[in-house]
């Protein structure tokens, strides 16, 4: 995704999904070394099962310069 509109839409969808009742979220690993901060997690939402998810945030001048996301996700519906 590129641009504020695409990123904003993705963030709104994630917030909507993860704010529903019954969400379970577990951080399996997190660290921060230099400008990169990896995060590994799993979750259950009413809509999806996230068996494994990995994100990396790269910071530059105090802001997120890059973000990656990969997951093994299974829809429940």
Beta strands, then each sheet from edge to edge (+ up, - down):
strand 1: 24-30
strand 2: 36-44
strand 3: 48-60
strand 4: 63-75
sheet 1: 1+ 2- 3+ 4-
end
